[in-house]
Amino acid sequence: MHRRRRGPSSHRRSTTAHMHACVQEEDDFMLRRFLRARDHNISKASAMFLKYLSWKRGAKPRGSITEAEVRGELVQDKLYIQGFDKTGRPMIYLFGNRHFAAKRDLEEFKRYVIYILDNTCTKLPAGQEKFASVVDLKGWGYANCDIRAKLAALEIMQNYYPERLGRVFLIHVPYVFMAAWKMVYPFIDDNTKKKFVFVADKDLDGTLRDAIDLSQLPEQYGGKLRLEGYKSSSTTDLVY
């Protein structure tokens, strides 16, 4: 007696259709980034992508984070999205001595990270998928040390914005920062670790000017770009 082969259950068909619809919402470039993040292992990339879709529904139920939801972070003027490097990547300038662990709300900080990453991605020119960053740690001390916030930002960037980070220059790094770095370092994936560059003070001018044109380099680093303070509502370039 031959057993009749059963077709896919209605539940499976609906699940497959739902997954297909979700994928249609995202562009091919995004799917390729997830593949690259998992070394083109389709199974791992698929699991990562499905986790992203689930996270997105919870983290951005209305599709985006509004300025009002992160104003407590914005008014600290600790981060600027301005200019581009020589490869066309949008630049983020972060001043570590303006972040204080005792004053931050972790959930708002997570929303802030999402807000920053989404706003940075809107500045990507055609053909460019990555951004770059300069993290200035001049004056950074124990009051600015926030391991929980660092790990939260790292998780969001690595798991939900894969292959978006191009390069991070860490400058004016104080000795005390290295203790915090050693705590965070094991949680950084191998591909991302390669993107962090510690710049010695003697190499600062040459390193930044090799990567960023003077017209796009902030004045405090010898360039011609003036960093603008936080402004309520959207403008071309904002401090966040």
N, C-alpha and C positions, 0 to 999 in steps of 0.2 A: 504494500500500500504506500503510495507516494504522499508525502506530507506537502500540503500546499504552502508555498513560500509566502510569508506575510509581507506586505508592504510596510512602509514606515507608519508608525502610529500617528494619530492626529496630533498628539502632544509633541512628538518629535518633529513633525512637519511644521507645527506652529513655532517651535523653538528655533528651528533652522531658518524659517522665514524671518523671525524676529532678529536673529543674528545678522542675516543678510541685510535687513533694513538698517540696522545699526552701522554696519560697515559702510553702507552707501552714504551715510552722513559724513564720513571722514574721507579725505582725499587720498589718492594713491601715495603721495609723498609721506603722509603720516604712517601708512602701513609699512612703507619701506624703512622708515626710521625705527619702527618696532622690530622689524626683521634685523636690521643692522645692530640694534642694541642687544639682540640675542644671537649674534653671530650667524644669522640666517638659519637658525634652527626653527622650523615652522611650528613645531609643537610648543616650544617655549615662547615664541613670539605671539602665538595665538592666545596662550594663557595670559600673557602680559597685557595684550590688547583687551581681552574680556574684563580683566581686572580694572583696566583704565576706564572702560565704559561704565562699569558699576560705580567706580569712584566719582566719575564725572556727574552722574545723576545725583549723588549725594552732596558733592562739594559745590556744584554749580547748578542747583535745581532750576534756576531761571536762565541758564545759559551763560551767565557771566557774573563777575563780582562787581558791585557798584562802588563808586568812590565813597559813598556814605558808610558802607560796611567796613571800611578800612581807614577812615579819617584819622583815628587815633595814631596810626602808624605814619600816615602821610605827613602830618604836621611836624614830624621830627626832622624832616629834611635830611635824611641820612642816605638817600639813594636817588640817583639821577639817571634817566634814560636820555642820553643826548649824543649826537654824533655817530660816526661810523669808523671802523678801522679800514685799512687799505684794501681789504678783501671785500668790503661792503657789508660787514657784519655790524648790526647796531651795537652800541656800547652802553654798558651799565657801569656807573661809577658809584661805589659803595664806601661810605665812611664809617668804619667800625666803631669809632669812639662816640658815635651818636646813638648807639643802641644800648639800652639798659635793661638787663634781665628783670630787675625789680619792678619796672614800669610797664612791662608788656603783658598782654593777655595772649596766651598761646593760640587760642582759636582764631582771634583776630589776626595774629601774626601769620597763621597758615593761609587765611584768606588773602592777606597782603602779598604773600609769595605768589599765589595764583594770579592775583591782580597784576603784579609786576611782570610775570612771565607772559601773560596774555597780551599786555600792552606792548611788551618788547617784540613779541611775534608779529604784531600788526605793523611794525616798522621794517620788517624783513623785505628787502627788494626782491624782485623776480629772480629766481634761480638761487637764492640764498636761503638756507634753512637754519643757520646757527647765529648766535650772538656771542659777543665777547665781553669781558668785564675786567675792571681794575678795582681791586679791593685795597683801599688805603687804611692801614692799621696804625697810622701815626697817633700817638696818645692813647692807644688801646690799653686797658687795664682790667683788673679783676671785676670791676663793676660792669664791664661790657661783655664779660664771658657768659655765654648762654648756650650751653651744650644742647639742651632740649630744643631750642629754636634752630640751632644749626642742623641737628638731626632731622627735624621736621622739614626744613627747607630742602635738605639733601634727598629725603624720601620722595617728596613731591617732584623734584626736578628729575631724579633718576627713573622713577617708576611711571610718571605720567607726562613727562615732557622729554622723552628719550631723544638723544642725538640733537638736542637743541644747543647745548653748551659747546662753544668752540674753543675758548681759551680763557683762563683766569690768571691775571697778573696780581700777585700779592706783593705789596710794596710797603716800605717803612715797617717791616715786621719786627715787633719787639720780642725779646727773648721769652717773656712770660706767655706769649701767644702759643709757643710751641707745645706747651703742656696741654692746652686745649686741643690743638691740632692732632696730637697723638691719640687723644680719646676719640676723635671723630674719624680719623684716617681709616681704621679697619672697616668702617661702614661705607666707604667709597668704593664703587666697583672699579675693576682694573682699567677699563677704558677711560673712565672719568679721571682717575688718578693722574693719567698722563697729561691732562689738560691744565693742571695747576702748575704755575711757574712762580717760584719764589725769586724775587728780583733784589739783588744786593743794591745798597744805596749808590755805590760807585758805578753801577751799570744802569741805573734808572733812566737817565736821559736817553742813552742810546737805545735801550730796549723799547721804550715807549715810542720814540720817534721812528724806529724801524717798523713798528706795527701800525702807527697812527699818524696820519698827515697832520702837520701843524695847524691847519685850518679846523681840524676835528679834535684837536688835543686841548684839554682845559688849560686855562691861563696859569693855574697853580703848578702845572707841570711844564711850563715854558711854551705852551701853545697859544692859540688865538680864540679858543672857544670859551665863552662865558657861561658858566653853569647858572641856570635860572632857578630861583626858589619856588617852593610849592605854590601852585595857583589852583584855586577851586575851579572845577569844571575842566573839560578837556581843552588842551592846546596842542600845538605841534610837538613841543618838547617840554616835559614836566619833570620836576623833582618828585620823588615818591617816598 
